[in-house]
Amino acid sequence: MKAEIIAVGTELLLGQIVNTNAQYIAQGCAGIGLDVYYQTVVGDNRQRLRETFALAASRADFVIVTGGLGPTQDDLTKDALAELLGLPISIHGPSMERIEDVFRARGLHMVESNSRQANVIEGCDPFPNDNGLAVGVGLTHKGTHYVLLPGPPKEMKPMFDRYAVPWIRAVMGEEAVPLHSKMLKFAGIGESNLEHRLIDLIDGQQDPTIAPYAKEGEVSIRLTTRASSPAEAERKLAETERVIRDRVGEHLYAVEDVPIERVIVELLSRSGKKAALAESCTGGLASELLTAVPGSSAALVGAIVCYTNAAKRDLLGVPESLLEGEGAPGAISAETAAALAERVMERTGADYALSITGVAGPAQSEGKPVGLVYIGIAERGKPAETEKLQLSGNRGSIRLKAAKQSFYRLWQRLRAEAES
């Protein structure tokens, strides 16, 4: 069965608040096997509300609406739907009594408009509001099922979970088979390359389904299946996951939706070892990402941001012959990346060290192109290794990709050690 989520409120269209309600409702629908095909936002206008409800009813089995149930004249959700369906509105007695009790307990005078929050559409199942005043609605009319919920999240979420979800489940009957998903997280590989290596699985998918997603520096694959229990879902997902691991397992760093820096902190903490960083073009971004992970103090010794050549020389002792002068490879070079990693490891006493040096843009540096980045990785007792990257995007994108790529190289080392 299909659903459409409609969020009502001109403030949403103006960008004054973020539509988190639709996200919450969509996640809840997935949990009961109700497929959300559309999400719509409409302002507080009676005619546009009727048009939006009519369109939704033409293409969805469930129309789930949030917002517009309050006491003011622009709270028009129930009125517009009742007009569309040709049904009368009446006051729900128990809800009216509760509203009156609330005002009485607070010693406040209840104005007439507050009674609007007790309105229901004839033939509906009212949903109590345990955290506010506006009563919700569950209504079936000519084969379409309508759910009306308040807009404030503190009211909407508990009403949805306690009353709307059981109502929807009852309507769906045997079709209420939950969706179960697993996120596979990848690093060190781009979305197009990952998709290319899995294209036959994606094109031929049935159950489980395979959906790739990309963020800067990371790629995810969501596996989804319908199953009556988590154990059944895991059995159905396992074979597809195994095939994906066989093809691109060297890039798979987690089977939950976590950033790679969190995995690095966990691996370092378990091993009892620590890392240090020397950052040039990323300007401390890699350190910020790592220290944002709770418990990172057990994994990170420290970091040095050495943005200028003088800082590289004075803070870490990188030889002048590498940085400047005739024949010098320059600050943006494999030689300097190696020296940065080795020196920061020596000076901090870390077990591992990462270095990042490059051109984030917007202009060239040392005659080298924007996006050219060198990553260095050092490990106690082993010579430093480097990798050359040519990254694309704007300045912020290049800095983030460089940080994430350096994490991927460290993750490879830590995983190999953990598996040895």
N, C-alpha and C positions, 0 to 999 in steps of 0.2 A: 504494500500500500504506500501511496505517495503523500507527502506533506508539503505545505508551504508555510513559512514563518513570515508574519507581517509585524513589523515594529512601527508603532504609531507615535508620531511626535515631530512637530516642526523643528524642535531643537536638535533632533538627530540629523535632519537635512541640512541644518546650518552648521553642523560640526561642533555644536556647543557641548555635546556629550557623546561618548562612544557607545556604540550599540553592542554591549556585552551580553544583553539578554538573548539575542539571536544565537550567539555562540553557545550559551548554556543550554538553551532549548534544543539546539541541533545535537549536542552531545547526548542529551537525555533521550532524544528520539532514536539515535543510533543504538543506545543501550537496550531498547525494546524492539528493535528491528523495523522501525518506521523510517523509510527513506525520505530525506528532505531533498526535494528537487529544486526548490526556489526559495530565496529570501528577498523580501521586499521591504522598503521603508517608504512610508507615506506620511504627509503632513496632516495637521488637524483641520481638515476640510471635509465637510459632509459628503459632497458630491464625489470627490476623489476617493474617499474611503469606500463609498458604495461601489465605484468602478473597480477599485483594487480588490474588494471582497468578491465581486462577481467574476473577475478574471481568475482569482485563486480557486474559486469553486469549480471553474470550468476545467481545471487541470490538476487538481489535487483531491485526494480523499479526505484529508484533514487540513483545515485552515486554522493555524495556531496564531493568535493575535496577542501582542503584549503592548499595553499602554492605552491611554484614553478612557480609563474607567473612573477617574477622579470626580470631584464635585463641581468643577468649574465649567463654564459654558463651552470651552473648547475641548472638553472630554466627551467625544462624540462616538466612541466605538460602538457601544450598545445601541444607540439611536440609529446609527447608519446601517448596522447589520439588521436590526429589526425592520427598518424601512425596506431594505432590499428583499427580505424574506416575506414581508407582508404579515408580520407577527406583532402582537401588542406587547407592550412593556408594562410590568407591574412591580410593586414593591415586595421584596422578599421579607416576610415578617421577622424571622429570627435575626437576619442581618440588621434590620432596622432597629430592633430592640438592643442589639449589641452596640450599634452606633450611639444610640441614646444613652446607654449605660456608660460608655466611654466619656461622653461630654459631661454627664452628671457627676462621675467620679472626679473629673478634673475641675468641677465647679465652673464650667464654661457654658455659655449660651449657644445652642446649636442653631445655626441659620438654616433656612429651608433648603438651600443648595446641597447641604451635606446629605440630604435624604437620597440624592441621585446615586450615591454610592451603594445603596441597597437595591437598586433597580436590577431586574432580571428579565430575560426574554421568555415569553410564555412557552412552556413545554421543556424548559432546560433543566439540567441538574446543577444547582448552585454549588460553588466551591467556597467554603469558608476561608476568610482571610485572617489567619492567626497572628499576623504582624502588622495589620493595618485595618482599614475600614471598607475598602471597595470589594464587594463580593465578585467572585469569578463565575464563569459560565461554561458548561459543557452542553452542547446542543447538536442533535442530529436532525437534519431537515433535507428531505428529498435526496437521500443518499450521501450527502456531504456532512462531515462532522466538524463542528466549530468549537474551538477552545479559546475563551477570552480570559486573559490574565492581566493583573495590574502592571504598571510600568516600573515602579521602584524595585530594584533587584532584591532588596531585603524582604519585600512582599512577594515578588514574582517567584523566586527560587523555591521557598518552602511550599507555596501553593502548587507549583508545578510538580514537585516531588511527591507531596503528600496526597494530592487530590487529582490533579490532571493526569499524571502517569497511570495510576490505577484505572481511571476512567478510560483512557486510551487503550490500555491493555484489554479491558473488558470488551471494548468495541472490536478490537482486532481479533480477539479469540486466538485460534491456533496459528494465525499469521504472526503473532508477536514472538518472533524468534530473534534474540539479540544479535547485533553485530559485534564482533570481537576484532580488535586490531592489534598489530604489533609493529613497532617502528624499528627499522634497521638503519643505523647511522653510519655514514661513510665519510672518510676524509682522504685527501691526497688524490682525488679523482673528480673530474667535472661531471655535471649532470648529463651532458650529451654523450660523453664517453661511457658512463655507467649505463645509460639507456641503450647504447649501441651493443654493449656486451650482453644485455638482457632482452633485446628487442623481440626475440621469438617468444619468450615467456610473456612479455607484456601484450604482444599482438594476439596470443592464443589464450589469454587468461579467461577463466570462467569462475571457479571458486577454489581457492582464494583469489581475490583480485589483487593486482599489483599496481601501485600508484607512486611514481617518483615525485619528490619535492626538492627544491633547492633553496638554500640561503647562502649568503656570502661565505665562502670557504667551507661549506658543508653540503652534503647531499643526503637525503633520506629516502627510504622506500617504506611505504605503508602497506602491509599485508592485511587484508580484511576478509573475514568469513562469517557466515551465519552458523551459530551453534547454540544448543540449549544450555551448555555449561562451559566454563573455562577449560576444563580438561578435554572436552570434545574439540573445542576450538584449537587448542594447542596441538592435538593430533593432526588436525586438518592443515595447520600452518607449517608443521615441522618439515614435510617433504619439500614444499616450495622454498623454505628457508635453506634447506640443505643444498638444493640446486644452486641457489644464489651464492651461498658460501663457497661452493666448489669453483665458481667462476670469478668472484671478486672478493673472496674472503680476506685477501691481504689489505683491503681498504675498510673492512667492517670493524669498527671499533666499539660498537655497543648495540644491544637489542632492546633499548629503551630510549626515550626521547631526552637525551642529555647531551650537552656540548662536550667536545673532546677534551677540553681543559679539566673538566671534572674527572674524567677517566684517568688522566695523567696524575692528578693529585691523589686519586685512590691508589694507583699503582705504585707511586713513589712512597706513599704512607705505608703500604703493606710491606714494601721491601726495606723500609728503614733508611732509604737514601734520599738525598735532596738535590735540587737543581738550582742553577743560577742563570741569569740572563744578561746579555749585553745588547742593548737596542739602539739602533741609529734611526733609520727611516720610520720605524713604528713608534718612536717617541714614548715608550712606556706602555703602549697598548697591550702587548703580550703579557706584561707583568700585571696590568690591571685585570685582564681576563682571568688569570690564574688566581690572583688574590681575592677575586670575587667569589671563589669557591669556598664554602665553609670548611675549615680544617686545613687550609693551604699552608698554615705556618709549619705544619709537620712535613711539608714537601718542598718548600721554597726557602733558600737561604737569603736571597736578595737579588737585586737587579741594579744595573748601572745604565742610565740613559746617556750615551756618549754621542751626541748629535753632531758636534763639530769635530774637525780633525784634531784641534787642540785638546778636546775632551778625550778623544781616543788615545792620544799620546800621553796626556798628563794623568788621567785616571786609571788607564789600563796598560800603559807602557807599550802601546803599539809603535813599532819603529817608524821613525820619520821616513826612512827609505821605502816603506810600503805605501805611505800616504801621499807624498809630494815629491816633486823633482823629476828630472829626466829619467825615463825608464821605469818610474814607479807605477805599480799596477793601480794605485789609487784607493780611495776609501771604499769605492764600490767595486769590489773584486773578491775572488775566491780567497786570495792570500790574506786579505784583511779580515774576512769573515772567519777564517781559521784562527788567526791571531786573536781576535776578539773573544772567541769561544774559549781558547786555551788560557788566556790571561784572566778572564773573569772566573774561570774554574779555579785557577791557582790562588787568586786573591781572596776568594770567598770560602775556599775549602769544600766546595760542592763536589758531588759525585758525578754530576752531569752539568753541561752548560750549553745553552743555545745562544747564537748570535744572529742578528738580522741587520743587513746593511743594503741600501738600495736607493732607487729613485722613485719616490711616491708621487712626484709631480707638483705643480702642473707643468713645470719646464724641465728640460734636460739638466743633468749635472755631470760634470767632468766629460762632457760630450757623449754621455751615455743615455739611452732612451728611457722615457718614462715607463715604469713597470719592471725594469730590470732589478732583480733582487737576488742577493746571495745569502744563503742560510748556512750557518756553521753549527756543527754539533760535536761536542767534545765529551769524552768519557774517561774517567780516571784510569790511567794505565794504558790508554790507547791513543793513537794520533787522531787529531781532529779531521773530520770529513766535511765537505761542503757540497752544496747543490745550487745550481744556477736556475733561476725562474724568470720567465717573462710573463708578467701578470697584466691583465687588462682591467679597465675601469677607471673611475675617478680617484682622487687622492685617498679618500676615506676607504674606498673599496680595496685599493691596493694594499693599504696598511693592514686592513683586517685579513685579507687573503694571505699576506705574508706571515702574520702571526699564526694563523690557523695551519699553514703549511709547515711552519717550524714545529708546531705541536705534533703534527702527524709524524714527522721524522723522529721526534723523541718518543712518541708512542710506539713506533716500530721497535726501537731499542728496548724499551721497557717490556713490551710483550714478548720479544725474543728471550729476554732474560728470565721472565716469569715462566716461560714454557720449557726452558732448558733444565 
